[in-house]
């Protein structure tokens, strides 16, 4: 029996490794900024879903975001938060709330909105304090899958995040036409990877444009 269980475990591990290595094939844009829609659809096709509840920060008006396909086409529910936009009647399954997120208020905010402690998907893109807010959230909540923004201007091999400043927000990049902009914001891919490991997650995918990465809770994958 032990031999059979080991064989099943080995096969599942191989299947997961093959699946992870092929995720790039699923990049496809529907509502997301880039190819996030297609990859997230495949991730939940492979891993399954539980309560089909999503949370997304940094949504602007909610039109071009990572969770929209799920709550608009697949019956998910979502809580959306943005520092400059609000639309409580955005969709029957999703409310967009105006809230400037900090590591001090994130847990209380999610609790007040009825977010389950264990939900399926978190998407975070707040353009400055991403590392610190995510760390605070993961101390109290356990989303199964997280898609988070990383700063590709930092060396991918360097674990770096900007120091926490609750009042700071990114002013945009000079390369994108913002005269007073900067590339100094957020966290490196290695910093996200280290944070993921600390909280019991594993990074499984970096998007082709190196702007977002996906981490998955360890209990959903083989060792």
C-alpha positions in Angstrom: 0.0 0.0 0.0 2.8 2.4 0.9 4.4 1.8 -2.5 1.1 2.6 -4.2 0.6 5.8 -2.3 4.2 6.8 -3.1 3.6 6.2 -6.7 0.4 8.3 -6.7 2.2 11.1 -4.9 5.1 11.0 -7.4 2.7 11.0 -10.4 0.8 14.0 -8.9 4.1 15.9 -8.3 5.1 15.3 -11.9 1.7 16.4 -13.2 2.0 19.6 -11.1 5.4 20.4 -12.4 4.3 19.8 -16.0 1.2 22.0 -15.4 3.3 24.8 -13.8 5.8 24.7 -16.6 3.0 25.1 -19.2 1.1 28.0 -17.5 2.6 30.5 -20.0 0.5 28.9 -22.7 -2.7 30.2 -21.0 -1.9 33.9 -20.9 -4.9 35.6 -22.4 -6.5 39.0 -21.9 -10.3 39.4 -21.6 -10.7 42.1 -18.9 -7.3 42.0 -17.2 -4.4 44.3 -18.0 -2.4 41.6 -19.7 -2.7 37.8 -19.8 -3.9 37.3 -16.2 -7.4 36.2 -17.1 -6.4 33.1 -19.0 -3.8 32.0 -16.4 -6.2 32.5 -13.5 -8.9 30.5 -15.3 -6.5 27.6 -15.8 -5.2 27.8 -12.1 -8.7 27.3 -10.8 -9.5 24.7 -13.4 -6.6 22.7 -12.1 -6.8 23.5 -8.3 -10.6 23.8 -8.1 -12.4 26.5 -6.1 -14.2 26.5 -2.8 -16.4 29.6 -1.9 -15.6 31.4 -5.2 -14.9 34.6 -3.3 -12.3 37.1 -4.6 -10.8 40.3 -3.1 -8.9 42.8 -5.3 -7.1 46.0 -4.3 -6.1 48.7 -6.7 -9.0 48.4 -9.1 -9.5 51.9 -10.4 -13.0 51.9 -11.9 -13.2 48.1 -12.0 -13.1 47.7 -15.8 -9.6 46.4 -16.4 -8.8 44.1 -13.4 -7.8 40.5 -12.7 -11.0 39.3 -11.0 -13.6 40.7 -13.4 -14.0 37.7 -15.6 -14.7 35.6 -12.5 -17.4 37.7 -11.0 -18.9 38.8 -14.3 -19.0 35.5 -16.2 -18.4 32.7 -13.7 -20.7 33.6 -10.7 -18.0 34.5 -8.2 -18.5 37.2 -5.5 -16.0 39.9 -5.0 -15.0 42.8 -2.8 -13.1 45.4 -4.7 -11.1 48.2 -3.0 -9.6 51.3 -4.5 -8.2 54.6 -3.1 -9.9 56.8 -5.7 -13.1 55.1 -7.0 -16.4 53.8 -5.6 -19.3 52.0 -7.2 -21.4 49.9 -4.8 -23.7 48.9 -7.7 -20.9 47.9 -10.0 -22.3 44.4 -10.5 -24.7 42.1 -8.7 -21.7 40.0 -7.6 -19.2 42.8 -6.9 -19.0 46.1 -5.0 -16.2 48.6 -5.5 -15.5 50.5 -2.3 -13.3 53.6 -1.9 -10.7 52.9 0.7 -7.0 53.8 1.0 -5.5 50.6 2.1 -2.8 50.4 4.8 -1.3 47.5 6.8 -3.1 48.9 9.8 -6.6 48.9 8.3 -6.6 46.0 5.8 -7.8 43.3 8.2 -10.5 45.4 9.8 -11.7 46.5 6.4 -12.0 42.9 5.0 -13.8 41.8 8.2 -16.3 44.7 7.9 -17.1 43.6 4.3 -17.8 40.0 5.3 -14.7 38.5 3.6 -14.2 34.8 4.7 -11.0 34.0 6.5 -10.3 31.4 3.8 -11.3 32.6 0.3 -10.2 31.6 -3.2 -8.4 34.6 -4.7 -6.6 37.8 -3.7 -5.3 40.3 -6.2 -3.1 43.1 -4.9 -1.8 46.0 -6.9 -1.6 49.2 -4.8 1.6 50.5 -6.3 3.7 51.1 -3.2 3.1 49.2 0.1 2.2 45.9 -1.5 4.7 43.8 0.6 3.6 45.3 3.9 -0.2 45.1 3.3 0.1 41.5 2.0 2.1 40.5 5.0 -0.5 42.0 7.4 -3.3 40.3 5.5 -1.7 36.9 5.5 -1.4 37.0 9.2 -5.2 36.9 9.5 -6.5 35.5 6.2 -5.6 32.5 4.1 -6.5 33.1 0.4 -5.9 30.0 -1.7 -4.3 31.9 -4.6 -2.7 35.3 -4.6 -1.7 37.4 -7.7 0.5 40.3 -6.7 2.3 43.1 -8.5 6.1 43.0 -8.4 8.5 45.8 -9.5 10.5 44.5 -12.5 12.8 47.5 -12.1 14.4 45.8 -9.1 16.8 42.9 -9.6 14.7 39.7 -9.6 17.5 38.0 -7.6 17.4 40.8 -4.9 14.9 40.6 -2.0 13.9 44.2 -1.8 10.8 46.3 -0.8 10.4 49.9 -0.2 10.2 50.9 3.5 6.6 51.1 4.8 5.0 54.5 4.7 1.2 54.5 5.2 0.8 57.9 3.4 2.8 57.1 0.3 1.5 56.2 -3.1 3.2 55.8 -6.4 3.3 58.8 -8.7 3.8 56.9 -11.9 6.8 56.3 -14.0 8.7 58.9 -16.1 8.9 56.3 -18.8 5.1 56.4 -19.0 5.0 60.2 -19.2 4.8 61.3 -15.6 7.3 64.1 -15.3 7.7 63.6 -11.5 7.4 59.9 -11.6 9.7 57.2 -10.3 10.4 53.5 -10.5 10.8 53.3 -6.8 7.7 51.4 -5.4 6.6 48.0 -4.3 8.6 44.8 -4.0 10.9 42.7 -6.1 10.0 39.2 -7.2 12.4 37.7 -4.7 10.8 39.6 -1.9 7.4 38.3 -2.8 8.9 34.7 -3.0 10.4 35.1 0.5 7.1 36.5 1.9 5.2 33.6 0.3 7.5 31.0 1.8 7.2 32.6 5.3 3.4 32.4 5.2 3.2 28.9 3.7 2.8 29.7 0.0 4.8 28.9 -3.1 5.4 31.1 -6.1 4.3 29.1 -9.2 4.2 31.7 -12.0 5.7 35.0 -13.2 3.9 36.6 -16.1 5.7 37.2 -19.4 5.7 41.0 -18.7 7.2 40.4 -15.2 4.6 42.7 -13.7 2.5 40.2 -11.7 3.3 36.8 -10.1 1.1 34.1 -8.6 1.6 32.4 -5.3 -0.4 29.4 -4.1 -1.0 28.0 -0.6 1.3 25.0 0.0 -1.5 22.6 1.1 -2.9 22.8 -2.5 0.2 21.3 -4.0 2.4 18.3 -3.4 5.5 18.8 -1.3 
